[in-house]
């Protein structure tokens, strides 16, 4: 698994989500299995099968989140270098074809949320602008072809 750089807030959210899964959802899944088991023959008990499958999915989610937490590294915003595009920087870009300007913050996959302007460093745009300096042009390989973005400014 790869190291994931996250903000302190995201790390706390991940921990809270894990606690909820272990403390609330896991006991609920066990109760659902027990209730279904009490209803008789397990060979023809669809409720039991569904409860076992839901428990398996929950355990897989718990394991994945535990793995992500183990590989999470908190990034201190005060140490971020704004001379080039890096994780947690906000970047003002100009699409050279449409002349449209956008501002994105580069974040980990876990934190990506396009509606709030947060894009993953592993997305096509994220990969294309990572490490670039203000004033440079980045060629971004998108599904529709190559898009050119000019890096206007970088901030936190």
Helices and strands as residue ranges (DSSP letters): E 4-6, H 8-20, I 21-25, H 26-37, G 42-44, H 46-70, E 72-74, G 77-79, E 90-95, E 101-107, G 109-111, G 114-116, E 118-120, H 124-129, E 137-142, E 145-155
